[in-house]
Amino acid sequence: MPAAALFDVDGTLLDTSYWHTVAWAEALGQFGHTPAMARIHGAIGMGGDQLLDHLLGEDRDREQDEAISAAHQALFARFWPRLRAFDGAGGLLRELKRRGWTITLASSASARDLQVMRRALDADDAIDHATSADDVEASKPAPDLVHAALAKSGAKPGQALFIGDTPWDVQAAAGAEVACVAVLSGGFGERALRTAGALEVHRDVGELLTRLDSSALGDPTRYTTQPG
């Protein structure tokens, strides 16, 4: 069974974290909520339900949640024309594919947003599988997304690595017993990622590509015979 590389998309392969921060700030503001932008950014990487719990408290009136999330989706769509992949993103996916990894995009985005992101990434020739919001019930930092990506790839936890940019990615991977290689491109610091349990931390996917031979991702054969 091939080893599986499970990739977060927002902030890892695509430069979207700060667009999401702005979209959430504007969506929350429409309903009278004004958390600082730094606090909002600190929750990016969580699913919308978890993000609202984090920012507004779990004991809040939840009647607005669906409308706030819908506003975020609509506001984020304004930035679609500006979405871009990080330098080296497509090259990294293709090199991992060449080395024998199965590539799965582990995203909880809507099917529509995922289509837009895949177009911006422009690396479908290297992608074997992808998850979407339809595949998960609980969002990150719950491990459901990682479980879904494993199921798509056909791999067991010991045969996979997760690549993400937030502490929530690292925690979700750990909850599924999958090690996480982290990048700094989503705006979280190395200390936060290491504290969450990241196996490695790289500046971005471009640097990871240049350092691939010394990374855990360098040799997929180490993961093809791991027990699940």
N, CA, C and O of each residue as an XYZ file, in Angstrom:
912
protein
N       0.848     -1.194      0.000
C       0.000      0.000      0.000
C       0.883      1.243      0.000
O       1.804      1.337      0.811
N       0.617      2.216     -0.907
C       1.452      3.417     -0.965
C       1.328      4.247      0.304
O       0.286      4.248      0.959
N       2.399      4.951      0.641
C       2.341      5.919      1.733
C       1.487      7.104      1.292
O       1.419      7.426      0.106
N       0.834      7.753      2.264
C      -0.099      8.828      1.943
C       0.386     10.153      2.507
O       0.703     10.251      3.693
N       0.444     11.163      1.664
C       0.718     12.539      2.084
C      -0.606     13.289      2.066
O      -1.218     13.465      1.013
N      -1.038     13.726      3.233
C      -2.341     14.368      3.408
C      -2.120     15.862      3.597
O      -1.512     16.276      4.584
N      -2.601     16.671      2.672
C      -2.292     18.101      2.672
C      -3.482     18.965      3.060
O      -4.530     18.920      2.417
N      -3.309     19.754      4.122
C      -4.173     20.904      4.316
C      -3.972     21.823      3.113
O      -2.919     21.790      2.477
N      -4.978     22.643      2.799
C      -4.888     23.499      1.613
C      -4.706     24.969      2.000
O      -3.699     25.582      1.647
N      -5.674     25.534      2.723
C      -5.603     26.947      3.106
C      -4.399     27.209      4.010
O      -4.263     26.591      5.065
N      -3.540     28.114      3.596
C      -2.381     28.477      4.405
C      -1.193     27.558      4.246
O      -0.082     27.895      4.654
N      -1.418     26.400      3.658
C      -0.338     25.428      3.446
C       0.076     25.409      1.984
O       1.245     25.622      1.661
N      -0.875     25.156      1.108
C      -0.614     25.160     -0.330
C      -1.037     26.472     -0.988
O      -0.457     26.884     -1.992
N      -2.047     27.123     -0.419
C      -2.555     28.379     -0.968
C      -2.422     29.501      0.062
O      -2.593     29.275      1.260
N      -2.116     30.705     -0.410
C      -1.900     31.866      0.454
C      -3.245     32.528      0.757
O      -3.570     33.579      0.204
N      -4.021     31.899      1.642
C      -5.394     32.331      1.888
C      -5.687     32.716      3.334
O      -6.770     33.231      3.612
N      -4.771     32.486      4.255
C      -5.095     32.650      5.668
C      -5.558     34.065      6.005
O      -6.493     34.243      6.785
N      -4.917     35.058      5.428
C      -5.274     36.429      5.779
C      -6.528     36.895      5.052
O      -7.240     37.763      5.558
N      -6.815     36.343      3.881
C      -8.108     36.600      3.244
C      -9.233     36.053      4.124
O     -10.265     36.702      4.294
N      -9.028     34.862      4.680
C     -10.043     34.309      5.580
C     -10.200     35.180      6.832
O     -11.315     35.372      7.316
N      -9.099     35.700      7.350
C      -9.168     36.569      8.521
C     -10.028     37.798      8.237
O     -10.886     38.159      9.043
N      -9.802     38.431      7.103
C     -10.577     39.617      6.725
C     -12.046     39.247      6.526
O     -12.934     39.964      6.987
N     -12.305     38.132      5.842
C     -13.686     37.730      5.586
C     -14.434     37.430      6.884
O     -15.596     37.810      7.033
N     -13.773     36.749      7.823
C     -14.422     36.474      9.113
C     -14.644     37.770      9.883
O     -15.695     37.938     10.500
N     -13.687     38.687      9.863
C     -13.846     39.952     10.579
C     -15.054     40.724     10.054
O     -15.839     41.264     10.834
N     -15.198     40.775      8.734
C     -16.320     41.503      8.152
C     -17.639     40.790      8.422
O     -18.654     41.431      8.694
N     -17.623     39.458      8.346
C     -18.851     38.702      8.608
C     -19.295     38.882     10.052
O     -20.477     39.108     10.311
N     -18.370     38.784     10.987
C     -18.700     38.975     12.398
C     -19.186     40.400     12.655
O     -20.121     40.612     13.427
N     -18.550     41.371     12.007
C     -18.941     42.764     12.187
C     -20.368     43.033     11.733
O     -21.049     43.889     12.298
N     -20.823     42.311     10.720
C     -22.193     42.488     10.252
C     -23.207     42.123     11.325
O     -24.352     42.572     11.273
N     -22.801     41.317     12.290
C     -23.707     40.875     13.348
C     -23.317     41.449     14.706
O     -23.727     40.939     15.750
N     -22.517     42.520     14.678
C     -22.213     43.239     15.893
C     -21.072     42.685     16.720
O     -20.905     43.084     17.872
N     -20.275     41.771     16.165
C     -19.153     41.182     16.897
C     -17.850     41.772     16.356
O     -17.637     41.806     15.144
N     -16.983     42.233     17.254
C     -15.768     42.916     16.799
C     -14.511     42.401     17.493
O     -13.773     43.198     18.073
N     -14.241     41.094     17.455
C     -12.973     40.620     18.023
C     -11.799     41.174     17.223
O     -11.916     41.436     16.026
N     -10.686     41.345     17.888
C      -9.499     41.866     17.220
C      -9.068     40.930     16.092
O      -9.229     39.713     16.174
N      -8.524     41.527     15.049
C      -8.090     40.734     13.901
C      -7.067     39.681     14.309
O      -7.060     38.578     13.762
N      -6.197     40.017     15.273
C      -5.191     39.048     15.720
C      -5.855     37.821     16.336
O      -5.396     36.697     16.128
N      -6.938     38.030     17.097
C      -7.668     36.896     17.684
C      -8.318     36.060     16.586
O      -8.323     34.831     16.656
N      -8.860     36.724     15.583
C      -9.493     35.984     14.482
C      -8.442     35.153     13.761
O      -8.657     33.974     13.482
N      -7.302     35.773     13.460
C      -6.252     35.014     12.784
C      -5.823     33.811     13.610
O      -5.543     32.749     13.055
N      -5.769     33.963     14.923
C      -5.376     32.857     15.773
C      -6.318     31.678     15.741
O      -5.952     30.581     16.162
N      -7.541     31.888     15.243
C      -8.517     30.807     15.122
C      -8.611     30.252     13.712
O      -9.293     29.253     13.485
N      -7.930     30.890     12.754
C      -7.965     30.397     11.374
C      -7.341     29.003     11.331
O      -6.300     28.750     11.937
N      -7.996     28.120     10.610
C      -7.583     26.717     10.583
C      -8.586     25.845     11.292
O      -8.686     24.652     11.007
N      -9.339     26.429     12.223
C     -10.488     25.732     12.794
C     -11.626     25.749     11.779
O     -11.669     26.599     10.890
N     -12.547     24.796     11.925
C     -13.781     24.888     11.166
C     -14.633     26.019     11.702
O     -14.410     26.499     12.813
N     -15.610     26.447     10.916
C     -16.419     27.590     11.295
C     -17.097     27.445     12.644
O     -17.160     28.407     13.410
N     -17.609     26.246     12.950
C     -18.301     26.045     14.221
C     -17.330     26.215     15.392
O     -17.644     26.877     16.381
N     -16.154     25.611     15.266
C     -15.151     25.711     16.326
C     -14.619     27.139     16.442
O     -14.355     27.627     17.541
N     -14.466     27.798     15.301
C     -13.956     29.167     15.297
C     -14.902     30.093     16.055
O     -14.455     30.927     16.843
N     -16.191     29.952     15.825
C     -17.150     30.805     16.517
C     -17.178     30.507     18.012
O     -17.318     31.424     18.821
N     -17.047     29.242     18.388
C     -16.928     28.905     19.812
C     -15.719     29.600     20.419
O     -15.792     30.171     21.507
N     -14.611     29.540     19.702
C     -13.348     30.097     20.183
C     -13.440     31.610     20.356
O     -12.935     32.160     21.335
N     -14.085     32.278     19.408
C     -14.121     33.738     19.417
C     -15.263     34.314     20.240
O     -15.108     35.362     20.867
N     -16.404     33.641     20.243
C     -17.601     34.215     20.856
C     -18.040     33.495     22.122
O     -18.934     33.964     22.827
N     -17.418     32.358     22.415
C     -17.775     31.621     23.617
C     -18.814     30.543     23.336
O     -19.696     30.719     22.497
N     -18.701     29.436     24.040
C     -19.591     28.314     23.800
C     -20.994     28.538     24.355
O     -21.932     27.849     23.954
N     -21.148     29.495     25.276
C     -22.458     29.727     25.886
C     -23.221     30.854     25.196
O     -24.191     31.370     25.752
N     -22.802     31.241     24.000
C     -23.450     32.336     23.280
C     -24.806     31.887     22.709
O     -25.127     30.699     22.703
N     -25.572     32.839     22.241
C     -26.772     32.566     21.460
C     -26.317     32.133     20.064
O     -25.676     32.904     19.349
N     -26.645     30.913     19.686
C     -26.149     30.354     18.433
C     -27.063     30.614     17.236
O     -26.803     30.108     16.144
N     -28.109     31.382     17.420
C     -29.057     31.592     16.329
C     -28.418     32.277     15.123
O     -28.884     32.120     13.995
N     -27.344     33.042     15.367
C     -26.701     33.772     14.270
C     -25.630     32.951     13.559
O     -25.141     33.363     12.507
N     -25.261     31.806     14.110
C     -24.085     31.092     13.601
C     -24.172     30.790     12.108
O     -23.226     31.037     11.360
N     -25.295     30.264     11.689
C     -25.425     29.886     10.279
C     -25.310     31.100      9.373
O     -24.685     31.035      8.315
N     -25.918     32.211      9.792
C     -25.861     33.427      8.977
C     -24.453     34.009      8.949
O     -24.006     34.498      7.912
N     -23.754     33.960     10.078
C     -22.377     34.467     10.107
C     -21.495     33.630      9.180
O     -20.698     34.179      8.419
N     -21.633     32.319      9.241
C     -20.826     31.441      8.385
C     -21.143     31.662      6.915
O     -20.242     31.662      6.076
N     -22.430     31.854      6.598
C     -22.807     32.124      5.211
C     -22.226     33.454      4.739
O     -21.798     33.579      3.591
N     -22.214     34.446      5.627
C     -21.624     35.739      5.266
C     -20.128     35.590      5.018
O     -19.590     36.186      4.084
N     -19.450     34.793      5.855
C     -18.019     34.559      5.624
C     -17.786     33.943      4.256
O     -16.890     34.369      3.528
N     -18.590     32.936      3.897
C     -18.426     32.288      2.597
C     -18.591     33.294      1.462
O     -17.802     33.308      0.517
N     -19.622     34.137      1.560
C     -19.876     35.117      0.504
C     -18.763     36.155      0.430
O     -18.342     36.548     -0.659
N     -18.289     36.596      1.588
C     -17.229     37.605      1.610
C     -15.905     37.030      1.125
O     -15.154     37.706      0.422
N     -15.616     35.784      1.496
C     -14.370     35.168      1.034
C     -14.382     34.990     -0.486
O     -13.337     35.077     -1.130
N     -15.553     34.743     -1.051
C     -15.644     34.542     -2.505
C     -15.167     35.766     -3.278
O     -14.767     35.644     -4.436
N     -15.203     36.949     -2.654
C     -14.700     38.149     -3.341
C     -13.215     38.025     -3.665
O     -12.714     38.641     -4.606
N     -12.517     37.209     -2.859
C     -11.065     37.108     -3.011
C     -10.646     35.984     -3.967
O      -9.454     35.804     -4.220
N     -11.592     35.244     -4.488
C     -11.231     34.144     -5.379
C     -10.273     34.556     -6.491
O      -9.305     33.838     -6.741
N     -10.500     35.689     -7.175
C      -9.582     36.056     -8.256
C      -8.149     36.303     -7.775
O      -7.218     36.285     -8.581
N      -7.962     36.534     -6.463
C      -6.631     36.829     -5.943
C      -5.941     35.610     -5.332
O      -4.798     35.709     -4.887
N      -6.607     34.487     -5.304
C      -6.007     33.309     -4.690
C      -4.805     32.846     -5.504
O      -4.844     32.799     -6.734
N      -3.747     32.509     -4.792
C      -2.567     31.992     -5.485
C      -1.927     30.895     -4.645
O      -1.993     30.891     -3.415
N      -1.313     29.976     -5.356
C      -0.557     28.928     -4.678
C       0.785     29.487     -4.236
O       1.360     30.348     -4.901
N       1.280     28.989     -3.105
C       2.631     29.348     -2.688
C       3.643     28.818     -3.696
O       3.433     27.772     -4.310
N       4.737     29.548     -3.859
C       5.807     29.084     -4.738
C       6.254     27.693     -4.297
O       6.524     27.461     -3.119
N       6.326     26.794     -5.236
C       6.778     25.439     -4.943
C       5.670     24.469     -4.596
O       5.932     23.274     -4.458
N       4.423     24.945     -4.449
C       3.344     24.050     -4.028
C       3.112     22.936     -5.046
O       3.118     21.756     -4.694
N       2.911     23.309     -6.294
C       2.705     22.304     -7.326
C       3.924     21.418     -7.507
O       3.801     20.210     -7.707
N       5.103     22.025     -7.437
C       6.328     21.240     -7.573
C       6.490     20.218     -6.471
O       6.949     19.104     -6.722
N       6.116     20.581     -5.242
C       6.209     19.642     -4.128
C       5.252     18.475     -4.320
O       5.635     17.322     -4.121
N       4.012     18.758     -4.703
C       3.050     17.672     -4.917
C       3.534     16.723     -6.012
O       3.424     15.504     -5.880
N       4.060     17.282     -7.075
C       4.507     16.436     -8.193
C       5.740     15.609     -7.812
O       5.864     14.453     -8.216
N       6.648     16.204     -7.034
C       7.830     15.456     -6.624
C       7.461     14.340     -5.647
O       8.002     13.238     -5.729
N       6.551     14.622     -4.734
C       6.106     13.565     -3.820
C       5.412     12.449     -4.583
O       5.622     11.270     -4.298
N       4.599     12.815     -5.538
C       3.931     11.810     -6.374
C       4.973     10.972     -7.111
O       4.843      9.751     -7.194
N       5.996     11.618     -7.639
C       7.038     10.899     -8.370
C       7.767      9.919     -7.461
O       8.172      8.842     -7.898
N       7.934     10.296     -6.192
C       8.646      9.434     -5.253
C       7.790      8.281     -4.728
O       8.299      7.383     -4.057
N       6.503      8.306     -5.029
C       5.655      7.184     -4.652
C       4.586      7.459     -3.621
O       3.911      6.530     -3.176
N       4.408      8.725     -3.223
C       3.352      9.062     -2.275
C       1.999      9.133     -2.980
O       1.917      9.537     -4.140
N       0.957      8.745     -2.284
C      -0.409      9.044     -2.704
C      -0.768     10.404     -2.123
O      -0.575     10.631     -0.929
N      -1.286     11.312     -2.944
C      -1.530     12.691     -2.541
C      -3.027     12.911     -2.326
O      -3.836     12.688     -3.227
N      -3.378     13.352     -1.122
C      -4.772     13.660     -0.801
C      -4.861     15.071     -0.241
O      -4.147     15.424      0.697
N      -5.741     15.872     -0.824
C      -6.033     17.182     -0.265
C      -7.031     16.993      0.865
O      -8.135     16.494      0.648
N      -6.646     17.390      2.069
C      -7.504     17.217      3.249
C      -8.140     18.568      3.566
O      -7.604     19.346      4.355
N      -9.275     18.835      2.952
C      -9.949     20.119      3.098
C     -11.379     19.905      3.570
O     -12.034     18.935      3.189
N     -11.854     20.830      4.409
C     -13.265     20.805      4.805
C     -14.029     21.930      4.113
O     -15.103     22.329      4.564
N     -13.473     22.437      3.021
C     -14.146     23.475      2.240
C     -15.364     22.897      1.535
O     -15.474     21.685      1.349
N     -16.269     23.776      1.148
C     -17.406     23.338      0.341
C     -16.896     22.840     -1.006
O     -15.780     23.158     -1.416
N     -17.716     22.066     -1.679
C     -17.322     21.551     -2.996
C     -17.005     22.693     -3.951
O     -16.083     22.593     -4.761
N     -17.771     23.781     -3.857
C     -17.543     24.935     -4.727
C     -16.198     25.581     -4.423
O     -15.422     25.858     -5.337
N     -15.916     25.824     -3.132
C     -14.641     26.449     -2.768
C     -13.460     25.540     -3.129
O     -12.418     26.014     -3.581
N     -13.637     24.237     -2.927
C     -12.557     23.304     -3.248
C     -12.234     23.342     -4.732
O     -11.066     23.271     -5.117
N     -13.260     23.455     -5.569
C     -13.028     23.546     -7.013
C     -12.207     24.788     -7.349
O     -11.286     24.735     -8.165
N     -12.551     25.905     -6.712
C     -11.810     27.155     -6.948
C     -10.367     27.012     -6.484
O      -9.445     27.441     -7.178
N     -10.167     26.414     -5.321
C      -8.814     26.266     -4.783
C      -7.980     25.328     -5.641
O      -6.793     25.575     -5.856
N      -8.584     24.265     -6.128
C      -7.834     23.349     -7.000
C      -7.432     24.036     -8.299
O      -6.355     23.778     -8.836
N      -8.289     24.900     -8.796
C      -7.935     25.634    -10.012
C      -6.754     26.562     -9.750
O      -5.858     26.685    -10.585
N      -6.754     27.219     -8.584
C      -5.635     28.101     -8.242
C      -4.347     27.309     -8.022
O      -3.258     27.779     -8.353
N      -4.475     26.117     -7.468
C      -3.302     25.278     -7.209
C      -2.715     24.737     -8.501
O      -1.495     24.639     -8.638
N      -3.567     24.387     -9.443
C      -3.139     23.942    -10.778
C      -2.167     22.764    -10.699
O      -1.096     22.789    -11.305
N      -2.555     21.734     -9.943
C      -1.691     20.555     -9.804
C      -2.514     19.273     -9.784
O      -2.141     18.303     -9.123
N      -3.634     19.266    -10.507
C      -4.506     18.096    -10.474
C      -3.820     16.828    -10.970
O      -4.216     15.720    -10.610
N      -2.793     16.996    -11.796
C      -2.074     15.825    -12.295
C      -1.354     15.072    -11.179
O      -0.992     13.908    -11.353
N      -1.143     15.726    -10.033
C      -0.432     15.089     -8.918
C      -1.364     14.688     -7.776
O      -0.924     14.067     -6.808
N      -2.644     15.036     -7.880
C      -3.584     14.823     -6.778
C      -4.408     13.559     -7.031
O      -5.043     13.412     -8.076
N      -4.383     12.657     -6.057
C      -5.140     11.413     -6.187
C      -6.542     11.505     -5.597
O      -7.491     10.955     -6.155
N      -6.675     12.208     -4.454
C      -7.953     12.270     -3.754
C      -8.099     13.637     -3.105
O      -7.126     14.374     -2.951
N      -9.331     13.964     -2.726
C      -9.591     15.206     -1.989
C     -10.838     15.024     -1.137
O     -11.793     14.362     -1.543
N     -10.816     15.618      0.043
C     -11.987     15.644      0.901
C     -12.657     17.010      0.800
O     -12.062     17.975      0.321
N     -13.896     17.072      1.257
C     -14.625     18.338      1.304
C     -15.506     18.338      2.542
O     -15.462     17.406      3.345
N     -16.299     19.376      2.692
C     -17.178     19.493      3.853
C     -18.135     18.307      3.953
O     -18.573     17.955      5.048
N     -18.457     17.694      2.825
C     -19.385     16.556      2.836
C     -18.809     15.338      3.548
O     -19.550     14.415      3.884
N     -17.498     15.321      3.782
C     -16.838     14.136      4.349
C     -16.635     14.216      5.854
O     -16.154     13.255      6.455
N     -16.988     15.337      6.479
C     -16.701     15.493      7.909
C     -17.937     15.969      8.664
O     -18.799     16.651      8.110
N     -18.003     15.596      9.931
C     -19.045     16.096     10.825
C     -18.479     17.140     11.776
O     -19.032     18.233     11.901
N     -17.375     16.810     12.450
C     -16.721     17.760     13.361
C     -15.469     18.308     12.682
O     -14.721     17.558     12.054
N     -15.242     19.611     12.808
C     -14.119     20.246     12.122
C     -12.891     20.289     13.022
O     -12.969     19.980     14.211
N     -11.750     20.678     12.441
C     -10.508     20.794     13.201
C     -10.681     21.775     14.362
O     -11.343     22.803     14.218
N     -10.086     21.453     15.509
C      -9.023     20.466     15.738
C      -9.480     19.037     15.994
O      -8.657     18.196     16.356
N     -10.771     18.732     15.818
C     -11.204     17.332     15.871
C     -10.519     16.564     14.744
O     -10.192     17.155     13.714
N     -10.293     15.258     14.914
C      -9.529     14.493     13.924
C     -10.342     13.984     12.734
O      -9.808     13.262     11.892
N     -11.617     14.347     12.651
C     -12.492     13.779     11.619
C     -11.950     13.975     10.209
O     -12.007     13.062      9.386
N     -11.420     15.176      9.929
C     -10.910     15.467      8.589
C      -9.743     14.552      8.237
O      -9.638     14.078      7.106
N      -8.867     14.306      9.205
C      -7.722     13.436      8.947
C      -8.185     11.997      8.748
O      -7.661     11.288      7.888
N      -9.160     11.567      9.534
C      -9.734     10.230      9.325
C     -10.323     10.120      7.921
O     -10.141      9.106      7.247
N     -11.028     11.158      7.481
C     -11.635     11.133      6.150
C     -10.572     11.071      5.060
O     -10.722     10.348      4.075
N      -9.487     11.840      5.243
C      -8.406     11.822      4.253
C      -7.722     10.457      4.218
O      -7.367      9.967      3.146
N      -7.538      9.849      5.376
C      -6.968      8.497      5.416
C      -7.859      7.521      4.671
O      -7.374      6.698      3.895
N      -9.159      7.611      4.906
C     -10.092      6.700      4.228
C     -10.034      6.874      2.717
O     -10.059      5.891      1.977
N      -9.956      8.126      2.254
C      -9.862      8.380      0.813
C      -8.583      7.773      0.239
O      -8.591      7.203     -0.852
N      -7.487      7.902      0.984
C      -6.188      7.452      0.478
C      -6.005      5.945      0.598
O      -5.175      5.360     -0.097
N      -6.784      5.313      1.486
C      -6.639      3.884      1.721
C      -5.506      3.542      2.664
O      -5.148      2.373      2.805
N      -4.932      4.550      3.316
C      -3.788      4.325      4.201
C      -4.235      4.216      5.655
O      -5.303      4.698      6.031
N      -3.396      3.572      6.463
C      -3.579      3.535      7.899
C      -2.744      4.658      8.516
O      -1.855      5.194      7.854
N      -3.015      5.021      9.776
C      -2.297      6.158     10.361
C      -0.783      6.078     10.273
O      -0.133      7.090     10.012
N      -0.200      4.896     10.486
C       1.245      4.762     10.434
C       1.828      4.809      9.040
O       3.046      4.767      8.871
N       0.962      4.897      8.035
C       1.411      4.956      6.643
C       1.216      6.341      6.042
O       1.281      6.503      4.823
N       0.979      7.338      6.886
C       0.642      8.670      6.383
C       1.382      9.762      7.146
O       1.790      9.580      8.294
N       1.541     10.889      6.483
C       1.987     12.131      7.107
C       1.006     13.228      6.706
O       0.530     13.275      5.571
N       0.714     14.111      7.663
C      -0.153     15.253      7.393
C       0.725     16.489      7.266
O       1.681     16.657      8.022
N       0.402     17.351      6.311
C       1.162     18.587      6.130
C       0.198     19.755      6.330
O      -0.784     19.893      5.600
N       0.491     20.601      7.336
C      -0.412     21.698      7.656
C       0.332     22.912      8.167
O       1.559     22.908      8.271
N      -0.432     23.967      8.490
C       0.194     25.242      8.859
C      -0.287     25.799     10.182
O       0.189     26.857     10.591
N      -1.207     25.143     10.873
C      -1.748     25.690     12.110
C      -1.624     24.677     13.250
O      -1.510     23.478     12.996
N      -1.645     25.139     14.489
C      -1.692     24.191     15.609
C      -2.911     23.283     15.540
O      -2.875     22.148     16.017
N      -3.994     23.785     14.943
C      -5.216     22.973     14.824
C      -4.990     21.809     13.862
O      -5.534     20.724     14.065
N      -4.193     22.026     12.818
C      -3.818     20.926     11.920
C      -3.022     19.867     12.681
O      -3.286     18.671     12.565
N      -2.048     20.328     13.458
C      -1.185     19.403     14.200
C      -2.018     18.604     15.198
O      -1.833     17.394     15.330
N      -2.930     19.268     15.899
C      -3.769     18.591     16.880
C      -4.715     17.599     16.215
O      -4.919     16.498     16.725
N      -5.292     17.982     15.083
C      -6.198     17.072     14.369
C      -5.450     15.829     13.899
O      -5.955     14.711     14.010
N      -4.243     16.032     13.373
C      -3.444     14.893     12.931
C      -3.103     13.987     14.103
O      -3.202     12.765     13.994
N      -2.704     14.578     15.223
C      -2.356     13.786     16.402
C      -3.547     12.981     16.894
O      -3.394     11.848     17.348
N      -4.735     13.570     16.801
C      -5.933     12.868     17.219
C      -6.232     11.649     16.374
O      -6.916     10.725     16.814
N      -5.708     11.653     15.144
C      -5.858     10.502     14.252
C      -4.602      9.639     14.227
O      -4.493      8.718     13.417
N      -3.650      9.939     15.119
C      -2.393      9.199     15.249
C      -1.533      9.290     13.987
O      -0.868      8.332     13.592
N      -1.568     10.476     13.368
C      -0.766     10.757     12.178
C       0.211     11.881     12.522
O      -0.195     12.895     13.090
N       1.484     11.719     12.189
C       2.472     12.766     12.426
C       2.249     13.924     11.463
O       1.748     13.730     10.355
N       2.623     15.126     11.887
C       2.376     16.324     11.086
C       3.671     17.067     10.793
O       4.438     17.377     11.704
N       3.907     17.347      9.530
C       4.969     18.236      9.073
C       4.326     19.606      8.879
O       3.341     19.731      8.151
N       4.875     20.632      9.523
C       4.233     21.943      9.524
C       5.030     22.971      8.741
O       6.245     22.858      8.579
N       4.305     23.986      8.255
C       4.918     25.121      7.563
C       4.448     26.410      8.232
O       3.384     26.447      8.849
N       5.255     27.467      8.102
C       4.989     28.738      8.775
C       4.149     29.690      7.930
O       3.865     30.806      8.366
N       3.752     29.278      6.748
C       3.147     30.188      5.780
C       1.740     30.645      6.145
O       1.225     31.584      5.537
N       1.105     30.003      7.128
C      -0.209     30.460      7.559
C      -0.151     31.547      8.610
O      -1.183     32.102      8.987
N       1.066     31.865      9.098
C       1.225     32.951     10.043
C       1.381     32.530     11.489
O       1.487     33.390     12.364
N       1.400     31.239     11.770
C       1.652     30.761     13.128
C       3.149     30.541     13.314
O       3.842     30.131     12.383
N       3.644     30.816     14.518
C       5.058     30.716     14.785
C       5.521     29.286     15.002
O       4.726     28.388     15.275
N       6.840     29.098     14.872
C       7.410     27.766     15.036
C       7.149     27.221     16.434
O       6.862     26.035     16.592
N       7.245     28.070     17.440
C       7.042     27.586     18.806
C       5.636     27.015     18.985
O       5.466     25.961     19.597
N       4.633     27.709     18.452
C       3.256     27.231     18.577
C       3.069     25.893     17.878
O       2.367     25.018     18.385
N       3.686     25.734     16.730
C       3.561     24.493     15.971
C       4.314     23.354     16.653
O       3.825     22.226     16.711
N       5.500     23.653     17.168
C       6.269     22.625     17.885
C       5.551     22.211     19.173
O       5.491     21.028     19.508
N       5.009     23.199     19.888
C       4.292     22.899     21.121
C       3.081     22.016     20.856
O       2.745     21.153     21.668
N       2.430     22.231     19.726
C       1.278     21.403     19.362
C       1.693     19.980     19.001
O       0.871     19.064     19.026
N       2.998     19.792     18.658
C       3.488     18.451     18.381
C       3.996     18.225     16.978
O       4.136     17.076     16.558
N       4.282     19.300     16.226
C       4.756     19.134     14.848
C       6.070     18.357     14.813
O       6.969     18.587     15.622
N       6.158     17.442     13.867
C       7.364     16.630     13.679
C       8.505     17.463     13.112
O       9.654     17.326     13.531
N       8.181     18.323     12.162
C       9.134     19.232     11.521
C       8.428     20.555     11.301
O       7.199     20.610     11.263
N       9.206     21.625     11.155
C       8.648     22.926     10.788
C       9.529     23.530      9.704
O      10.748     23.618      9.852
N       8.892     23.945      8.610
C       9.594     24.564      7.489
C       8.977     25.931      7.210
O       7.829     26.182      7.577
N       9.727     26.804      6.571
C       9.222     28.150      6.273
C       7.949     28.077      5.428
O       6.962     28.750      5.724
N       7.977     27.263      4.383
C       6.834     27.122      3.483
C       7.057     25.874      2.641
O       8.060     25.179      2.802
N       6.119     25.594      1.745
C       6.247     24.373      0.948
C       7.405     24.460     -0.033
O       7.956     23.434     -0.430
N       7.783     25.673     -0.430
C       8.947     25.814     -1.295
C      10.213     25.368     -0.592
O      11.035     24.663     -1.178
N      10.378     25.774      0.665
C      11.541     25.336      1.420
C      11.487     23.840      1.687
O      12.510     23.158      1.630
N      10.296     23.329      1.977
C      10.149     21.889      2.188
C      10.600     21.123      0.947
O      11.254     20.085      1.061
N      10.256     21.625     -0.226
C      10.681     20.975     -1.466
C      12.202     20.941     -1.571
O      12.771     19.920     -1.957
N      12.866     22.044     -1.234
C      14.330     22.072     -1.352
C      15.006     21.197     -0.299
O      16.135     20.750     -0.501
N      14.329     20.947      0.822
C      14.895     20.145      1.903
C      14.274     18.749      1.971
O      14.354     18.075      2.998
N      13.670     18.334      0.897
C      12.878     17.105      0.930
C      13.700     15.881      1.318
O      13.216     15.013      2.043
N      14.921     15.809      0.846
C      15.733     14.623      1.127
C      16.010     14.443      2.618
O      16.213     13.318      3.073
N      16.021     15.533      3.384
C      16.265     15.433      4.822
C      14.976     15.434      5.637
O      15.014     15.404      6.867
N      13.844     15.469      4.956
C      12.546     15.493      5.623
C      11.985     14.088      5.781
O      12.402     13.160      5.089
N      11.032     13.942      6.702
C      10.318     12.672      6.836
C       9.570     12.311      5.560
O       9.242     11.147      5.331
N       9.301     13.325      4.727
C       8.606     13.084      3.457
C       9.553     12.620      2.354
O       9.109     12.291      1.255
N      10.838     12.593      2.637
C      11.803     12.270      1.587
C      11.712     10.855      1.072
O      11.949     10.610     -0.111
N      11.372      9.913      1.942
C      11.391      8.493      1.563
C      10.079      7.825      1.958
O       9.908      7.449      3.118
N       9.160      7.671      1.025
C       7.864      7.078      1.370
C       7.942      5.613      1.777
O       7.016      5.101      2.407
N       9.038      4.924      1.426
C       9.119      3.492      1.763
C       9.151      3.261      3.270
O       8.839      2.167      3.741
N       9.533      4.307      4.037
C       9.537      4.177      5.487
C       8.129      4.046      6.041
O       7.946      3.623      7.183
N       7.133      4.404      5.240
C       5.759      4.425      5.726
C       4.868      3.361      5.082
O       3.712      3.211      5.477
N       5.373      2.643      4.126
C       4.528      1.666      3.438
C       4.315      0.405      4.240
O       3.360     -0.329      3.985
N       5.175      0.132      5.199
C       5.046     -1.113      5.976
C       4.728     -0.842      7.435
O       4.798     -1.751      8.263
N       4.375      0.411      7.765
C       4.077      0.743      9.147
C       2.748      0.109      9.562
O       1.818      0.062      8.757
N       2.640     -0.379     10.796
C       1.357     -0.900     11.249
C       0.351      0.201     11.425
O       0.718      1.344     11.695
N      -0.936     -0.129     11.274
C      -1.970      0.882     11.458
C      -2.390      0.975     12.903
O      -3.257      1.780     13.244
